[in-house]
Amino acid sequence: MAVEKVGEKYRCNVCGNEVTVTEAGGGILVCFGEDMEKIS
C-alpha cells in the first residue's frame, strides 16, 4: 500500500515496529522484506 498523506500509521507484522508518516512522497514502506500494514 502506497503512502498517501502525513499522519498515516503503519505496522510491521514481523517485528511489530510502528511508524507515523511525517512527509508523504509516495512509495511503499517495507520492514523485514514485507510491506508494512496501514493501521490508521
C-alpha positions in Angstrom: 0.0 0.0 0.0 1.5 3.3 -1.0 1.9 6.2 1.4 -0.6 8.9 0.6 -0.6 11.5 3.4 1.0 12.8 6.5 -0.3 11.2 9.7 -0.9 7.7 8.4 0.4 4.9 10.6 1.9 1.6 9.6 2.9 -1.6 11.4 5.4 -4.3 10.6 3.7 -7.7 11.0 7.1 -9.4 11.6 8.7 -7.3 14.4 5.8 -5.0 15.5 7.6 -1.8 14.6 5.2 1.1 14.0 5.8 4.3 12.1 3.9 7.5 11.5 4.3 9.3 8.2 5.8 12.8 8.6 6.4 13.6 5.0 4.4 11.9 2.2 6.2 11.2 -1.0 4.6 8.1 -2.3 6.2 4.7 -2.3 5.7 1.7 -0.1 7.1 1.2 3.5 8.9 -2.1 3.9 10.3 -3.8 7.0 11.9 -7.3 7.1 11.3 -7.5 3.4 7.5 -7.3 3.8 5.1 -4.4 3.1 4.0 -2.7 6.2 0.3 -2.8 7.1 -1.6 0.5 7.3 -3.3 0.8 10.7 -4.8 4.3 10.5 
